[in-house]
Amino acid sequence: MKKMKSALAAALLLSVGAAQAVSVSGQAGQHYTHLGVGFGTSSPGLVTTLNWAHSDNDGDIAGLGLGFNLPLGPFMGTLGGKALYMGPKDGDEGYALAVGGGLELPLGRYFALYGDGYFSPDSLSSGINDYTEANAGLRLNVIPLLSVDLGYRYMAMSGKDDHRDNVVADGPYIGASLNF
């Protein structure tokens, strides 16, 4: 058991030392925008993300994510969590810790299918009852530096203390990413 823990610790340290590619992305839906920056999102190992979503009707969500990418056959799987700031249009500002993950499946050289989801129950949230996030789409890698996404995003905060639910994103989007 001790050797297994040592091997796991060594693997984590080696993944942190690997070159971390940077991606900057933006997405626009009918009633929302989403901006993100990611470090190490396309390679095995440690992943960090910064995200911000805005809806004129339902408020803002900002997050800092930490995860670990694992190759699973043809898939790249991610397990992790996010620390989120919630600024609902109706309700109290609050914070949440969400857990979840995602999968990406390359479809040849130019295309990939992806999806992820995160959830924070009432016990890990303040100011809201719970938080739910889901995202799925198709990515076209135009050139190694640029990719275009078509997808669907859902981000919702359940109201607490007679405040209404705030759905920051619920619909299709188009987006682009620059990968360095």
C-alpha positions in Angstrom: 0.0 0.0 0.0 2.9 2.3 0.8 4.5 1.7 -2.6 1.1 2.5 -4.3 0.8 5.8 -2.4 4.4 6.7 -3.4 3.8 5.9 -7.0 0.6 8.0 -7.1 2.4 10.9 -5.5 5.2 10.6 -8.0 2.7 10.6 -10.9 1.0 13.7 -9.6 4.3 15.5 -9.2 5.4 14.6 -12.7 2.1 15.8 -14.2 2.5 19.2 -12.5 6.0 19.6 -14.0 4.7 18.8 -17.5 4.3 21.7 -20.0 0.9 23.2 -19.4 -0.8 24.5 -22.6 -3.0 27.6 -22.2 -6.4 27.9 -23.8 -8.6 31.1 -23.9 -12.2 30.6 -24.9 -15.4 32.6 -25.4 -18.9 31.4 -26.1 -22.1 33.3 -26.8 -25.7 32.0 -26.5 -29.0 33.8 -27.0 -29.2 35.2 -23.5 -25.7 34.6 -22.0 -21.9 34.8 -22.5 -19.2 32.6 -21.1 -15.5 33.3 -21.0 -12.8 30.9 -19.8 -9.1 30.4 -19.4 -7.6 26.9 -18.9 -4.2 25.5 -18.2 -3.4 21.9 -19.1 -7.0 21.2 -20.4 -5.9 19.1 -23.4 -3.2 16.8 -21.9 -3.1 14.2 -19.1 -2.3 15.6 -15.7 -3.3 18.6 -13.6 -5.9 21.0 -15.0 -6.8 24.5 -13.8 -9.6 26.7 -15.1 -11.0 30.2 -14.6 -14.6 30.8 -15.8 -17.1 33.6 -15.9 -20.7 33.5 -17.2 -23.1 36.4 -17.4 -26.8 36.6 -18.1 -28.6 40.0 -18.2 -31.7 38.3 -16.8 -30.2 36.0 -14.1 -26.9 37.3 -12.9 -23.2 36.1 -12.9 -21.2 33.1 -12.0 -17.4 33.1 -11.6 -15.4 30.0 -10.9 -11.9 28.6 -10.2 -11.6 24.9 -11.1 -9.0 22.2 -10.3 -9.0 18.8 -11.8 -7.0 15.9 -13.2 -7.1 14.6 -16.8 -6.9 10.9 -17.2 -6.6 9.1 -20.6 -9.3 6.4 -20.8 -8.8 4.5 -24.1 -9.9 6.9 -26.8 -11.4 9.3 -24.2 -9.8 12.0 -22.1 -11.6 12.0 -18.8 -11.5 14.8 -16.2 -12.4 14.6 -12.5 -12.4 17.7 -10.4 -14.2 20.5 -8.6 -14.9 24.2 -8.8 -15.0 27.0 -6.2 -17.8 29.3 -7.5 -19.0 32.8 -6.7 -22.7 33.2 -7.3 -24.3 36.6 -8.1 -27.9 35.9 -8.9 -30.2 38.7 -10.2 -32.8 37.7 -7.6 -31.4 36.4 -4.3 -28.4 36.6 -2.1 -24.8 36.4 -3.3 -23.1 33.3 -2.3 -20.5 30.7 -2.8 -20.5 27.0 -3.8 -18.1 24.1 -4.1 -19.1 21.9 -7.0 -17.8 18.5 -7.9 -18.0 16.8 -11.3 -16.0 15.9 -14.4 -16.2 15.5 -18.1 -15.2 13.4 -21.2 -13.8 14.3 -24.6 -13.8 11.9 -27.5 -11.6 12.8 -30.6 -13.3 12.0 -33.9 -10.3 12.0 -36.2 -7.9 14.9 -36.6 -10.4 17.8 -36.8 -13.4 16.9 -34.7 -14.1 16.0 -31.0 -17.3 15.4 -29.0 -17.2 16.7 -25.4 -19.3 17.1 -22.3 -19.0 17.9 -18.6 -21.2 18.4 -15.6 -20.8 19.8 -12.1 -23.1 19.9 -9.1 -23.1 21.6 -5.7 -25.7 20.5 -3.1 -27.1 22.8 -0.4 -24.5 21.5 2.1 -21.7 22.9 -0.1 -23.5 26.2 -1.1 -24.3 29.4 0.6 -26.9 31.9 -0.5 -28.5 29.3 -2.8 -30.1 25.8 -2.4 -27.9 24.1 -5.1 -26.0 24.7 -8.3 -26.1 22.6 -11.5 -23.9 23.0 -14.6 -23.8 20.9 -17.8 -22.2 21.4 -21.1 -21.9 19.3 -24.3 -20.9 20.0 -27.8 -18.9 19.4 -31.0 -15.4 21.0 -31.5 -13.8 21.7 -34.9 -10.1 22.1 -34.7 -9.5 24.5 -37.6 -5.8 24.7 -37.0 -3.8 23.7 -33.9 -4.1 27.3 -32.6 -7.8 27.7 -33.2 -10.9 25.7 -32.5 -14.6 26.4 -33.0 -17.3 24.9 -30.7 -21.0 24.3 -31.2 -22.8 23.2 -28.1 -25.4 23.5 -25.4 -24.9 24.9 -21.9 -27.0 24.8 -18.8 -26.1 26.7 -15.6 -28.6 27.2 -12.8 -28.8 28.3 -9.2 -31.8 27.1 -7.2 -33.2 29.9 -5.1 -33.2 29.9 -1.3 -35.5 31.7 1.2 -38.4 32.4 -1.3 -36.0 33.7 -4.0 -36.6 32.5 -7.5 -34.3 30.2 -9.4 -31.8 31.9 -11.6 -30.8 30.1 -14.9 -27.7 31.9 -16.2 -27.4 29.7 -19.3 -29.9 27.3 -20.9 -29.4 27.0 -24.7 -27.2 26.5 -27.6 -24.0 28.5 -28.1 -21.2 29.1 -30.6 -17.7 29.7 -29.4 -14.0 29.8 -30.2 -10.8 28.9 -28.4 -7.2 29.9 -28.9 -4.8 27.3 -27.7 -1.1 28.2 -26.9 
